Amino acid sequence: MNVFTICSDRQKGLLQAVPTVFSNCYHSYCMRHLASNFRSDFKDLLLERLFRRAARTLRESVFKETMEKIKAKNERAHKWISNIPKENWASFYFKGDMYDVLTTNRSECFNAVLKDARKLPITSLVEHTRHQTTQFIQKRQKLGSSWHTKLTHYAEERIESSLRESCQYTANRVRTHEFEVKSLETTNSVDLITRMCSCRAFQTYGLPCGHAVAAINITEFDPYDYCDECFDAERYQDTYVEVVHATLDRTQCHESPEPLMTILPPLAKRPPGRPRTRRTDRELKG
């Protein structure tokens, strides 16, 4: 069974529902919603920035240092954050794959598209959704077909950044697949088989970090050999290869030989208390 990650705003029973329904997944809490709730309680921009820094850092030392700064400035804020399991919001402690995605912004974009359509009748709502989905796929088909690189533009930019960064490192082979990568200030360990670096960027982003590229450069391999398949331009194009076909109007639809099923509305709920009787007050007195 595949293990995947769900990012949510923790609302409307999701804290109980996600581990029950998706017991094989990791649950990430949306940082935008957490920061919004934090801002409502403390109204301190510096504290919020420290909170976001603690969420994004990939080094445990930086996480602990940032949390201590929050505690020194406001102990109540530190307690508020500490009451949220760090395994669900802090990048360093999160066990699943996040790819540097800490918010539900992508799903919120879909909600925004359908915002005005929610008031439409159901058939119009479905047709509006189909039309928007068609445009969404069409746009990405055109974008993907314009690429002539091995990876998506996002991944290509990250690889270029890692290539530039690798120039400042010196890599030494420890054994066949393990390397020690040094700079003037830091030393990191890279394992090419597990695709892990002690800086945690390699395994978090799914793309070689600068340390990993420095290690790869002294092998016969290429940095592109160590990128997650989800970043392949060809995979992106395959994602949007299908289309949502147009809906025919009723005059062009074939009548079904099966009898139509009548779906009745749900029964109205009875008001609380004893059921009413038809007896009048006079009958009760008699």
Secondary structure, 3 states (H helix, E strand, C coil): CCCCEEEECCCCCHHHHHHHHCCCCEEEECHHHHHHHHHHHHCCHHHHHHHHHHHHCCCHHHHHHHHHHHHHHCHHHHHHHHCCCHHHCCCCCCCCCCCCCCCCHHHHHHHHHCCHHHHCCHHHHHHHHHHHHHHHHHHHHHHHHCCCCCECHHHHHHHHHHHHHHCCCEEEEEECCEEEEECCCCEEEEECCCCEECCCHHHHHCCCCHHHHHHHCCCCCCHHHHCCHHHEHHHHHHHCCCCCCCCCCHHHCCCCCCCCCCCCCCCCCCCCCCCCCCCCHHHHHC
